């Protein structure tokens, strides 16, 4: 099984909204990618609390049976469709994939 974790740092303002509003929009947008391919398991989107020391605003933690399932997810039209919004509201992104 593979775990796919992505974290985003959001711009202070973008797309006519502030960071908090865009965090909620990003979470809702990411949620549309839940269970879109076979082999996709756990899927969780969290919004950071903004505590001191926190460097990212939104996190996605998702599990896939194998690299083929993760590849299918990344190529799925619903996933591809959200990339423009994600790119518009974020100033940074970090990702790690590892075997569980």
PDB file as gemmi writes it, atoms N, CA and C in Angstrom:
CRYST1    1.000    1.000    1.000  90.00  90.00  90.00 P 1                      
ATOM      1  N   UNK A   1       0.849  -1.179   0.000  1.00  0.00           N  
ATOM      2  CA  UNK A   1       0.000   0.000   0.000  1.00  0.00           C  
ATOM      3  C   UNK A   1       0.893   1.239   0.000  1.00  0.00           C  
ATOM      4  N   UNK A   2       0.447   2.272  -0.686  1.00  0.00           N  
ATOM      5  CA  UNK A   2       1.155   3.544  -0.737  1.00  0.00           C  
ATOM      6  C   UNK A   2       0.358   4.619  -0.011  1.00  0.00           C  
ATOM      7  N   UNK A   3       1.055   5.449   0.718  1.00  0.00           N  
ATOM      8  CA  UNK A   3       0.445   6.623   1.335  1.00  0.00           C  
ATOM      9  C   UNK A   3       0.935   7.844   0.556  1.00  0.00           C  
ATOM     10  N   UNK A   4      -0.002   8.695   0.200  1.00  0.00           N  
ATOM     11  CA  UNK A   4       0.253   9.898  -0.602  1.00  0.00           C  
ATOM     12  C   UNK A   4      -0.135  11.093   0.264  1.00  0.00           C  
ATOM     13  N   UNK A   5       0.854  11.915   0.616  1.00  0.00           N  
ATOM     14  CA  UNK A   5       0.597  13.090   1.448  1.00  0.00           C  
ATOM     15  C   UNK A   5       1.019  14.336   0.680  1.00  0.00           C  
ATOM     16  N   UNK A   6       0.110  15.300   0.599  1.00  0.00           N  
ATOM     17  CA  UNK A   6       0.394  16.566  -0.067  1.00  0.00           C  
ATOM     18  C   UNK A   6      -0.002  17.690   0.889  1.00  0.00           C  
ATOM     19  N   UNK A   7       0.866  18.705   0.976  1.00  0.00           N  
ATOM     20  CA  UNK A   7       0.589  19.866   1.823  1.00  0.00           C  
ATOM     21  C   UNK A   7       0.710  21.129   0.972  1.00  0.00           C  
ATOM     22  N   UNK A   8      -0.199  22.073   1.205  1.00  0.00           N  
ATOM     23  CA  UNK A   8      -0.191  23.319   0.462  1.00  0.00           C  
ATOM     24  C   UNK A   8      -0.117  24.508   1.398  1.00  0.00           C  
ATOM     25  N   UNK A   9       0.686  25.484   1.021  1.00  0.00           N  
ATOM     26  CA  UNK A   9       0.733  26.794   1.660  1.00  0.00           C  
ATOM     27  C   UNK A   9      -0.073  27.715   0.760  1.00  0.00           C  
ATOM     28  N   UNK A  10      -1.080  28.363   1.315  1.00  0.00           N  
ATOM     29  CA  UNK A  10      -1.965  29.204   0.512  1.00  0.00           C  
ATOM     30  C   UNK A  10      -1.512  30.657   0.513  1.00  0.00           C  
ATOM     31  N   UNK A  11      -1.838  31.337  -0.569  1.00  0.00           N  
ATOM     32  CA  UNK A  11      -1.583  32.768  -0.670  1.00  0.00           C  
ATOM     33  C   UNK A  11      -2.497  33.501   0.314  1.00  0.00           C  
ATOM     34  N   UNK A  12      -2.079  34.686   0.761  1.00  0.00           N  
ATOM     35  CA  UNK A  12      -2.898  35.469   1.693  1.00  0.00           C  
ATOM     36  C   UNK A  12      -4.255  35.799   1.065  1.00  0.00           C  
ATOM     37  N   UNK A  13      -4.246  36.140  -0.213  1.00  0.00           N  
ATOM     38  CA  UNK A  13      -5.480  36.360  -0.962  1.00  0.00           C  
ATOM     39  C   UNK A  13      -5.284  35.831  -2.385  1.00  0.00           C  
ATOM     40  N   UNK A  14      -6.333  35.291  -2.933  1.00  0.00           N  
ATOM     41  CA  UNK A  14      -6.320  34.801  -4.319  1.00  0.00           C  
ATOM     42  C   UNK A  14      -7.747  34.496  -4.738  1.00  0.00           C  
ATOM     43  N   UNK A  15      -8.014  34.650  -6.006  1.00  0.00           N  
ATOM     44  CA  UNK A  15      -9.330  34.319  -6.550  1.00  0.00           C  
ATOM     45  C   UNK A  15     -10.457  35.037  -5.800  1.00  0.00           C  
ATOM     46  N   UNK A  16     -10.185  36.261  -5.324  1.00  0.00           N  
ATOM     47  CA  UNK A  16     -11.202  37.052  -4.648  1.00  0.00           C  
ATOM     48  C   UNK A  16     -11.538  36.605  -3.237  1.00  0.00           C  
ATOM     49  N   UNK A  17     -10.663  35.797  -2.637  1.00  0.00           N  
ATOM     50  CA  UNK A  17     -10.943  35.287  -1.285  1.00  0.00           C  
ATOM     51  C   UNK A  17      -9.667  35.314  -0.458  1.00  0.00           C  
ATOM     52  N   UNK A  18      -9.842  35.287   0.873  1.00  0.00           N  
ATOM     53  CA  UNK A  18      -8.673  35.246   1.747  1.00  0.00           C  
ATOM     54  C   UNK A  18      -8.239  33.795   1.986  1.00  0.00           C  
ATOM     55  N   UNK A  19      -7.143  33.637   2.718  1.00  0.00           N  
ATOM     56  CA  UNK A  19      -6.558  32.321   2.966  1.00  0.00           C  
ATOM     57  C   UNK A  19      -7.561  31.350   3.593  1.00  0.00           C  
ATOM     58  N   UNK A  20      -8.297  31.793   4.599  1.00  0.00           N  
ATOM     59  CA  UNK A  20      -9.246  30.912   5.287  1.00  0.00           C  
ATOM     60  C   UNK A  20     -10.367  30.455   4.350  1.00  0.00           C  
ATOM     61  N   UNK A  21     -10.873  31.387   3.551  1.00  0.00           N  
ATOM     62  CA  UNK A  21     -11.936  31.019   2.602  1.00  0.00           C  
ATOM     63  C   UNK A  21     -11.407  30.041   1.556  1.00  0.00           C  
ATOM     64  N   UNK A  22     -10.205  30.299   1.060  1.00  0.00           N  
ATOM     65  CA  UNK A  22      -9.642  29.408   0.055  1.00  0.00           C  
ATOM     66  C   UNK A  22      -9.271  28.048   0.633  1.00  0.00           C  
ATOM     67  N   UNK A  23      -8.926  27.987   1.901  1.00  0.00           N  
ATOM     68  CA  UNK A  23      -8.669  26.691   2.540  1.00  0.00           C  
ATOM     69  C   UNK A  23      -9.949  25.857   2.535  1.00  0.00           C  
ATOM     70  N   UNK A  24     -11.068  26.481   2.859  1.00  0.00           N  
ATOM     71  CA  UNK A  24     -12.352  25.768   2.839  1.00  0.00           C  
ATOM     72  C   UNK A  24     -12.710  25.333   1.422  1.00  0.00           C  
ATOM     73  N   UNK A  25     -12.494  26.226   0.444  1.00  0.00           N  
ATOM     74  CA  UNK A  25     -12.782  25.886  -0.954  1.00  0.00           C  
ATOM     75  C   UNK A  25     -11.879  24.762  -1.437  1.00  0.00           C  
ATOM     76  N   UNK A  26     -10.600  24.821  -1.068  1.00  0.00           N  
ATOM     77  CA  UNK A  26      -9.668  23.778  -1.481  1.00  0.00           C  
ATOM     78  C   UNK A  26     -10.063  22.439  -0.879  1.00  0.00           C  
ATOM     79  N   UNK A  27     -10.439  22.441   0.385  1.00  0.00           N  
ATOM     80  CA  UNK A  27     -10.877  21.198   1.018  1.00  0.00           C  
ATOM     81  C   UNK A  27     -12.077  20.619   0.277  1.00  0.00           C  
ATOM     82  N   UNK A  28     -13.065  21.444   0.001  1.00  0.00           N  
ATOM     83  CA  UNK A  28     -14.267  20.973  -0.698  1.00  0.00           C  
ATOM     84  C   UNK A  28     -13.921  20.465  -2.095  1.00  0.00           C  
ATOM     85  N   UNK A  29     -13.025  21.145  -2.768  1.00  0.00           N  
ATOM     86  CA  UNK A  29     -12.611  20.742  -4.106  1.00  0.00           C  
ATOM     87  C   UNK A  29     -11.876  19.401  -4.064  1.00  0.00           C  
ATOM     88  N   UNK A  30     -10.965  19.254  -3.126  1.00  0.00           N  
ATOM     89  CA  UNK A  30     -10.238  17.993  -2.992  1.00  0.00           C  
ATOM     90  C   UNK A  30     -11.176  16.842  -2.646  1.00  0.00           C  
ATOM     91  N   UNK A  31     -12.181  17.113  -1.846  1.00  0.00           N  
ATOM     92  CA  UNK A  31     -13.139  16.070  -1.453  1.00  0.00           C  
ATOM     93  C   UNK A  31     -13.852  15.461  -2.659  1.00  0.00           C  
ATOM     94  N   UNK A  32     -13.936  16.189  -3.765  1.00  0.00           N  
ATOM     95  CA  UNK A  32     -14.574  15.636  -4.964  1.00  0.00           C  
ATOM     96  C   UNK A  32     -13.729  14.514  -5.577  1.00  0.00           C  
ATOM     97  N   UNK A  33     -12.500  14.372  -5.126  1.00  0.00           N  
ATOM     98  CA  UNK A  33     -11.605  13.326  -5.645  1.00  0.00           C  
ATOM     99  C   UNK A  33     -11.608  12.066  -4.783  1.00  0.00           C  
ATOM    100  N   UNK A  34     -12.474  12.017  -3.799  1.00  0.00           N  
ATOM    101  CA  UNK A  34     -12.593  10.832  -2.939  1.00  0.00           C  
ATOM    102  C   UNK A  34     -13.203   9.677  -3.746  1.00  0.00           C  
ATOM    103  N   UNK A  35     -12.580   8.516  -3.655  1.00  0.00           N  
ATOM    104  CA  UNK A  35     -13.111   7.286  -4.258  1.00  0.00           C  
ATOM    105  C   UNK A  35     -13.359   7.391  -5.756  1.00  0.00           C  
ATOM    106  N   UNK A  36     -12.447   8.019  -6.484  1.00  0.00           N  
ATOM    107  CA  UNK A  36     -12.659   8.173  -7.924  1.00  0.00           C  
ATOM    108  C   UNK A  36     -11.989   7.072  -8.745  1.00  0.00           C  
ATOM    109  N   UNK A  37     -11.101   6.288  -8.121  1.00  0.00           N  
ATOM    110  CA  UNK A  37     -10.458   5.190  -8.850  1.00  0.00           C  
ATOM    111  C   UNK A  37     -10.439   3.934  -7.991  1.00  0.00           C  
ATOM    112  N   UNK A  38     -10.360   2.792  -8.664  1.00  0.00           N  
ATOM    113  CA  UNK A  38     -10.206   1.539  -7.928  1.00  0.00           C  
ATOM    114  C   UNK A  38      -8.842   1.531  -7.260  1.00  0.00           C  
ATOM    115  N   UNK A  39      -8.782   0.965  -6.081  1.00  0.00           N  
ATOM    116  CA  UNK A  39      -7.530   0.886  -5.352  1.00  0.00           C  
ATOM    117  C   UNK A  39      -7.252   2.098  -4.490  1.00  0.00           C  
ATOM    118  N   UNK A  40      -8.199   3.027  -4.416  1.00  0.00           N  
ATOM    119  CA  UNK A  40      -8.069   4.213  -3.571  1.00  0.00           C  
ATOM    120  C   UNK A  40      -8.761   3.914  -2.251  1.00  0.00           C  
ATOM    121  N   UNK A  41      -8.047   4.129  -1.155  1.00  0.00           N  
ATOM    122  CA  UNK A  41      -8.609   3.838   0.160  1.00  0.00           C  
ATOM    123  C   UNK A  41      -8.831   5.095   0.971  1.00  0.00           C  
ATOM    124  N   UNK A  42      -8.206   5.123   2.139  1.00  0.00           N  
ATOM    125  CA  UNK A  42      -8.338   6.258   3.063  1.00  0.00           C  
ATOM    126  C   UNK A  42      -8.086   7.567   2.325  1.00  0.00           C  
ATOM    127  N   UNK A  43      -8.901   8.571   2.629  1.00  0.00           N  
ATOM    128  CA  UNK A  43      -8.794   9.876   1.975  1.00  0.00           C  
ATOM    129  C   UNK A  43      -9.230  10.921   2.981  1.00  0.00           C  
ATOM    130  N   UNK A  44      -8.305  11.755   3.378  1.00  0.00           N  
ATOM    131  CA  UNK A  44      -8.577  12.746   4.429  1.00  0.00           C  
ATOM    132  C   UNK A  44      -7.973  14.078   4.044  1.00  0.00           C  
ATOM    133  N   UNK A  45      -8.768  15.139   4.169  1.00  0.00           N  
ATOM    134  CA  UNK A  45      -8.293  16.497   3.908  1.00  0.00           C  
ATOM    135  C   UNK A  45      -8.433  17.286   5.201  1.00  0.00           C  
ATOM    136  N   UNK A  46      -7.357  17.940   5.617  1.00  0.00           N  
ATOM    137  CA  UNK A  46      -7.389  18.734   6.837  1.00  0.00           C  
ATOM    138  C   UNK A  46      -6.952  20.164   6.587  1.00  0.00           C  
ATOM    139  N   UNK A  47      -7.506  21.056   7.380  1.00  0.00           N  
ATOM    140  CA  UNK A  47      -7.130  22.468   7.338  1.00  0.00           C  
ATOM    141  C   UNK A  47      -6.358  22.767   8.609  1.00  0.00           C  
ATOM    142  N   UNK A  48      -5.161  23.337   8.438  1.00  0.00           N  
ATOM    143  CA  UNK A  48      -4.314  23.658   9.578  1.00  0.00           C  
ATOM    144  C   UNK A  48      -4.958  24.679  10.502  1.00  0.00           C  
ATOM    145  N   UNK A  49      -4.559  24.600  11.754  1.00  0.00           N  
ATOM    146  CA  UNK A  49      -5.096  25.506  12.773  1.00  0.00           C  
ATOM    147  C   UNK A  49      -4.378  26.847  12.822  1.00  0.00           C  
ATOM    148  N   UNK A  50      -3.285  26.974  12.076  1.00  0.00           N  
ATOM    149  CA  UNK A  50      -2.542  28.231  12.076  1.00  0.00           C  
ATOM    150  C   UNK A  50      -1.762  28.464  13.352  1.00  0.00           C  
ATOM    151  N   UNK A  51      -1.416  27.386  14.047  1.00  0.00           N  
ATOM    152  CA  UNK A  51      -0.651  27.507  15.286  1.00  0.00           C  
ATOM    153  C   UNK A  51       0.793  27.904  14.984  1.00  0.00           C  
ATOM    154  N   UNK A  52       1.476  28.520  15.945  1.00  0.00           N  
ATOM    155  CA  UNK A  52       2.882  28.875  15.728  1.00  0.00           C  
ATOM    156  C   UNK A  52       3.696  27.648  15.314  1.00  0.00           C  
ATOM    157  N   UNK A  53       4.524  27.827  14.321  1.00  0.00           N  
ATOM    158  CA  UNK A  53       5.348  26.728  13.833  1.00  0.00           C  
ATOM    159  C   UNK A  53       4.733  25.988  12.660  1.00  0.00           C  
ATOM    160  N   UNK A  54       3.436  26.167  12.433  1.00  0.00           N  
ATOM    161  CA  UNK A  54       2.799  25.532  11.272  1.00  0.00           C  
ATOM    162  C   UNK A  54       3.231  26.271  10.014  1.00  0.00           C  
ATOM    163  N   UNK A  55       3.589  25.505   9.001  1.00  0.00           N  
ATOM    164  CA  UNK A  55       4.070  26.131   7.770  1.00  0.00           C  
ATOM    165  C   UNK A  55       3.173  25.881   6.572  1.00  0.00           C  
ATOM    166  N   UNK A  56       2.181  25.006   6.714  1.00  0.00           N  
ATOM    167  CA  UNK A  56       1.266  24.704   5.616  1.00  0.00           C  
ATOM    168  C   UNK A  56      -0.167  24.865   6.097  1.00  0.00           C  
ATOM    169  N   UNK A  57      -1.056  25.089   5.141  1.00  0.00           N  
ATOM    170  CA  UNK A  57      -2.442  25.414   5.472  1.00  0.00           C  
ATOM    171  C   UNK A  57      -3.422  24.262   5.257  1.00  0.00           C  
ATOM    172  N   UNK A  58      -3.167  23.434   4.253  1.00  0.00           N  
ATOM    173  CA  UNK A  58      -4.082  22.337   3.907  1.00  0.00           C  
ATOM    174  C   UNK A  58      -3.249  21.088   3.663  1.00  0.00           C  
ATOM    175  N   UNK A  59      -3.759  19.942   4.111  1.00  0.00           N  
ATOM    176  CA  UNK A  59      -3.060  18.678   3.902  1.00  0.00           C  
ATOM    177  C   UNK A  59      -4.037  17.627   3.377  1.00  0.00           C  
ATOM    178  N   UNK A  60      -3.520  16.794   2.489  1.00  0.00           N  
ATOM    179  CA  UNK A  60      -4.251  15.636   1.985  1.00  0.00           C  
ATOM    180  C   UNK A  60      -3.457  14.398   2.355  1.00  0.00           C  
ATOM    181  N   UNK A  61      -4.127  13.436   2.988  1.00  0.00           N  
ATOM    182  CA  UNK A  61      -3.527  12.137   3.303  1.00  0.00           C  
ATOM    183  C   UNK A  61      -4.416  11.096   2.649  1.00  0.00           C  
ATOM    184  N   UNK A  62      -3.847  10.331   1.717  1.00  0.00           N  
ATOM    185  CA  UNK A  62      -4.646   9.328   1.017  1.00  0.00           C  
ATOM    186  C   UNK A  62      -3.825   8.073   0.797  1.00  0.00           C  
ATOM    187  N   UNK A  63      -4.504   6.952   0.727  1.00  0.00           N  
ATOM    188  CA  UNK A  63      -3.862   5.652   0.548  1.00  0.00           C  
ATOM    189  C   UNK A  63      -4.324   5.022  -0.753  1.00  0.00           C  
ATOM    190  N   UNK A  64      -3.396   4.292  -1.372  1.00  0.00           N  
ATOM    191  CA  UNK A  64      -3.650   3.592  -2.622  1.00  0.00           C  
ATOM    192  C   UNK A  64      -3.073   2.195  -2.523  1.00  0.00           C  
ATOM    193  N   UNK A  65      -3.742   1.239  -3.164  1.00  0.00           N  
ATOM    194  CA  UNK A  65      -3.285  -0.148  -3.120  1.00  0.00           C  
ATOM    195  C   UNK A  65      -1.886  -0.308  -3.693  1.00  0.00           C  
ATOM    196  N   UNK A  66      -1.582   0.471  -4.752  1.00  0.00           N  
ATOM    197  CA  UNK A  66      -0.288   0.336  -5.417  1.00  0.00           C  
ATOM    198  C   UNK A  66      -0.021   1.579  -6.265  1.00  0.00           C  
ATOM    199  N   UNK A  67       1.137   1.608  -6.920  1.00  0.00           N  
ATOM    200  CA  UNK A  67       1.507   2.775  -7.714  1.00  0.00           C  
ATOM    201  C   UNK A  67       0.593   2.947  -8.931  1.00  0.00           C  
ATOM    202  N   UNK A  68       0.041   1.861  -9.457  1.00  0.00           N  
ATOM    203  CA  UNK A  68      -0.887   1.961 -10.583  1.00  0.00           C  
ATOM    204  C   UNK A  68      -2.162   2.707 -10.169  1.00  0.00           C  
ATOM    205  N   UNK A  69      -2.661   2.453  -8.971  1.00  0.00           N  
ATOM    206  CA  UNK A  69      -3.856   3.152  -8.485  1.00  0.00           C  
ATOM    207  C   UNK A  69      -3.559   4.637  -8.279  1.00  0.00           C  
ATOM    208  N   UNK A  70      -2.389   4.954  -7.718  1.00  0.00           N  
ATOM    209  CA  UNK A  70      -2.003   6.358  -7.531  1.00  0.00           C  
ATOM    210  C   UNK A  70      -1.876   7.049  -8.882  1.00  0.00           C  
ATOM    211  N   UNK A  71      -1.285   6.384  -9.853  1.00  0.00           N  
ATOM    212  CA  UNK A  71      -1.142   6.947 -11.192  1.00  0.00           C  
ATOM    213  C   UNK A  71      -2.512   7.198 -11.820  1.00  0.00           C  
ATOM    214  N   UNK A  72      -3.429   6.265 -11.654  1.00  0.00           N  
ATOM    215  CA  UNK A  72      -4.790   6.440 -12.182  1.00  0.00           C  
ATOM    216  C   UNK A  72      -5.470   7.641 -11.543  1.00  0.00           C  
ATOM    217  N   UNK A  73      -5.281   7.789 -10.233  1.00  0.00           N  
ATOM    218  CA  UNK A  73      -5.840   8.930  -9.500  1.00  0.00           C  
ATOM    219  C   UNK A  73      -5.302  10.242 -10.064  1.00  0.00           C  
ATOM    220  N   UNK A  74      -3.996  10.309 -10.260  1.00  0.00           N  
ATOM    221  CA  UNK A  74      -3.389  11.561 -10.716  1.00  0.00           C  
ATOM    222  C   UNK A  74      -3.795  11.922 -12.141  1.00  0.00           C  
ATOM    223  N   UNK A  75      -4.171  10.933 -12.931  1.00  0.00           N  
ATOM    224  CA  UNK A  75      -4.593  11.177 -14.315  1.00  0.00           C  
ATOM    225  C   UNK A  75      -6.104  11.302 -14.473  1.00  0.00           C  
ATOM    226  N   UNK A  76      -6.835  11.022 -13.402  1.00  0.00           N  
ATOM    227  CA  UNK A  76      -8.302  11.051 -13.480  1.00  0.00           C  
ATOM    228  C   UNK A  76      -8.782  12.474 -13.809  1.00  0.00           C  
ATOM    229  N   UNK A  77      -9.788  12.610 -14.688  1.00  0.00           N  
ATOM    230  CA  UNK A  77     -10.280  13.933 -15.076  1.00  0.00           C  
ATOM    231  C   UNK A  77     -10.707  14.821 -13.904  1.00  0.00           C  
ATOM    232  N   UNK A  78     -11.293  14.261 -12.849  1.00  0.00           N  
ATOM    233  CA  UNK A  78     -11.671  15.083 -11.691  1.00  0.00           C  
ATOM    234  C   UNK A  78     -10.431  15.666 -11.010  1.00  0.00           C  
ATOM    235  N   UNK A  79      -9.368  14.869 -10.908  1.00  0.00           N  
ATOM    236  CA  UNK A  79      -8.131  15.352 -10.293  1.00  0.00           C  
ATOM    237  C   UNK A  79      -7.467  16.412 -11.174  1.00  0.00           C  
ATOM    238  N   UNK A  80      -7.405  16.143 -12.460  1.00  0.00           N  
ATOM    239  CA  UNK A  80      -6.797  17.084 -13.397  1.00  0.00           C  
ATOM    240  C   UNK A  80      -7.561  18.410 -13.392  1.00  0.00           C  
ATOM    241  N   UNK A  81      -8.879  18.358 -13.281  1.00  0.00           N  
ATOM    242  CA  UNK A  81      -9.727  19.553 -13.346  1.00  0.00           C  
ATOM    243  C   UNK A  81      -9.495  20.518 -12.188  1.00  0.00           C  
ATOM    244  N   UNK A  82      -9.012  20.046 -11.049  1.00  0.00           N  
ATOM    245  CA  UNK A  82      -8.836  20.943  -9.901  1.00  0.00           C  
ATOM    246  C   UNK A  82      -7.483  21.656  -9.916  1.00  0.00           C  
ATOM    247  N   UNK A  83      -6.597  21.266 -10.803  1.00  0.00           N  
ATOM    248  CA  UNK A  83      -5.237  21.806 -10.791  1.00  0.00           C  
ATOM    249  C   UNK A  83      -5.176  23.306 -11.032  1.00  0.00           C  
ATOM    250  N   UNK A  84      -6.049  23.850 -11.865  1.00  0.00           N  
ATOM    251  CA  UNK A  84      -6.027  25.300 -12.112  1.00  0.00           C  
ATOM    252  C   UNK A  84      -6.351  26.075 -10.837  1.00  0.00           C  
ATOM    253  N   UNK A  85      -7.393  25.645 -10.121  1.00  0.00           N  
ATOM    254  CA  UNK A  85      -7.745  26.327  -8.868  1.00  0.00           C  
ATOM    255  C   UNK A  85      -6.618  26.184  -7.848  1.00  0.00           C  
ATOM    256  N   UNK A  86      -6.100  24.991  -7.706  1.00  0.00           N  
ATOM    257  CA  UNK A  86      -5.014  24.748  -6.745  1.00  0.00           C  
ATOM    258  C   UNK A  86      -3.830  25.654  -7.071  1.00  0.00           C  
ATOM    259  N   UNK A  87      -3.465  25.721  -8.322  1.00  0.00           N  
ATOM    260  CA  UNK A  87      -2.343  26.565  -8.724  1.00  0.00           C  
ATOM    261  C   UNK A  87      -2.586  28.037  -8.464  1.00  0.00           C  
ATOM    262  N   UNK A  88      -3.817  28.473  -8.602  1.00  0.00           N  
ATOM    263  CA  UNK A  88      -4.147  29.889  -8.413  1.00  0.00           C  
ATOM    264  C   UNK A  88      -4.107  30.321  -6.958  1.00  0.00           C  
ATOM    265  N   UNK A  89      -4.408  29.413  -6.030  1.00  0.00           N  
ATOM    266  CA  UNK A  89      -4.523  29.817  -4.626  1.00  0.00           C  
ATOM    267  C   UNK A  89      -3.314  29.431  -3.768  1.00  0.00           C  
ATOM    268  N   UNK A  90      -2.380  28.664  -4.316  1.00  0.00           N  
ATOM    269  CA  UNK A  90      -1.254  28.205  -3.508  1.00  0.00           C  
ATOM    270  C   UNK A  90       0.043  28.909  -3.873  1.00  0.00           C  
ATOM    271  N   UNK A  91       0.892  29.040  -2.865  1.00  0.00           N  
ATOM    272  CA  UNK A  91       2.223  29.584  -3.097  1.00  0.00           C  
ATOM    273  C   UNK A  91       3.302  28.537  -2.858  1.00  0.00           C  
ATOM    274  N   UNK A  92       2.916  27.398  -2.316  1.00  0.00           N  
ATOM    275  CA  UNK A  92       3.874  26.333  -2.088  1.00  0.00           C  
ATOM    276  C   UNK A  92       3.186  24.998  -1.935  1.00  0.00           C  
ATOM    277  N   UNK A  93       3.918  23.937  -2.295  1.00  0.00           N  
ATOM    278  CA  UNK A  93       3.376  22.576  -2.227  1.00  0.00           C  
ATOM    279  C   UNK A  93       4.511  21.623  -1.905  1.00  0.00           C  
ATOM    280  N   UNK A  94       4.227  20.658  -1.062  1.00  0.00           N  
ATOM    281  CA  UNK A  94       5.163  19.580  -0.761  1.00  0.00           C  
ATOM    282  C   UNK A  94       4.412  18.264  -0.832  1.00  0.00           C  
ATOM    283  N   UNK A  95       5.081  17.233  -1.282  1.00  0.00           N  
ATOM    284  CA  UNK A  95       4.435  15.929  -1.449  1.00  0.00           C  
ATOM    285  C   UNK A  95       5.416  14.828  -1.062  1.00  0.00           C  
ATOM    286  N   UNK A  96       4.882  13.766  -0.469  1.00  0.00           N  
ATOM    287  CA  UNK A  96       5.673  12.563  -0.220  1.00  0.00           C  
ATOM    288  C   UNK A  96       4.763  11.360  -0.437  1.00  0.00           C  
ATOM    289  N   UNK A  97       5.327  10.345  -1.075  1.00  0.00           N  
ATOM    290  CA  UNK A  97       4.656   9.065  -1.279  1.00  0.00           C  
ATOM    291  C   UNK A  97       5.562   8.000  -0.667  1.00  0.00           C  
ATOM    292  N   UNK A  98       4.991   7.092   0.119  1.00  0.00           N  
ATOM    293  CA  UNK A  98       5.807   6.053   0.726  1.00  0.00           C  
ATOM    294  C   UNK A  98       4.987   4.793   0.942  1.00  0.00           C  
ATOM    295  N   UNK A  99       5.680   3.680   1.083  1.00  0.00           N  
ATOM    296  CA  UNK A  99       5.013   2.402   1.322  1.00  0.00           C  
ATOM    297  C   UNK A  99       4.640   2.290   2.787  1.00  0.00           C  
ATOM    298  N   UNK A 100       3.452   1.769   3.018  1.00  0.00           N  
ATOM    299  CA  UNK A 100       2.959   1.571   4.372  1.00  0.00           C  
ATOM    300  C   UNK A 100       2.973   0.083   4.674  1.00  0.00           C  
TER     301      UNK A 100                                                      
END                                                                             
